[in-house]
């Protein structure tokens, strides 16, 4: 007689077979791996579905998918890529390089909320992760998140620490509810002027440092994890939301339903795009529209709020227009972290400068090398020889104003990076 074990799934009354038990059964009856895989699909719930919504960022998407694939090596998960009618080569790249990944081609740009809702509708995981295509995750990111003790009955969304392409922390990783006053302090930059005063620093949830996990009100749509059933229960992203308010709206609706949103600092994810790719009046117009929609939906309409936003918009645009532009950064020295001498030679021809080659044990040599120079340095990571985890930790450890970073993803003929949180980044092709 064989005793079959059952486990309860979450808080529901849905029961499923324990996977370890099924493996014992497979061994006992001498079943084939194929038979087990086919059977286990129905009795063992998938852990995690990754939803990536893409629009015209073909190279960033490729790197993102590679990093997510590596992070799912020990997780029962799936990747779903939804393309919002890109005009670049994103679709062809996905079909050619990742033919086994679920890929949805929208015939028009449906926007961020609807695009992600389409992806979640196809998801099978108990948990879902909404992630931007211009992100890079570490190999242990999802394992850390799924294994944390912070998944409780009242947990809503879990977010993580985001860094830009220079290794700097992105403050939008954790935010507060943008009430009229909080939005005003954001527009006028009062959180920067008075960082120790709570009344001025609520927009970026500065009650927590970047290296402190804890409850926050709002999490960013570039990376958020939650139970799929909960996502569907609250209706997912509001498809009427303007840009910059969809993640705020979802986070706030979960708070109102009694859930707790949690900032998890124990894993870092690169987000190249950063806070905004739009400048001056365009950015401010979108931000104002987003706040108008959010406030009218969840709070009583206020003439005070509208006045605040108009004053803030004018002030923001005025400062931006009178701010001196940042000159193009000149790179004086290049350092390649790789075991590939041939790649070093290729980069020297491409860049027209000498490239210093360091082995993958670079953390012993790089600090002293950087101390000996006061010039601008670009560090190029060869991901054919390095894990994404090592690359991300190195970017955080060695970040300074003088250092920029590029990554050559595994089996790719390009290197990619960003020198600013306000920049989509740069792609440099490498000839074979």
Helices and strands as residue ranges (DSSP letters): E 6-8, E 15-17, H 19-29, H 33-43, E 48-54, H 58-71, E 77-83, H 90-97, E 102-105, H 112-121, E 127-132, E 135-136, H 141-147, E 155-163, G 171-173, H 180-187, H 190-193, G 198-200, E 214-216, E 223-227, H 228-233, H 246-256, E 260-271, H 280-298, H 303-322, E 333-337, H 341-351, E 355-358, G 362-364, H 366-371, E 377-382, H 388-398, E 403-408, E 414-417, E 426-429
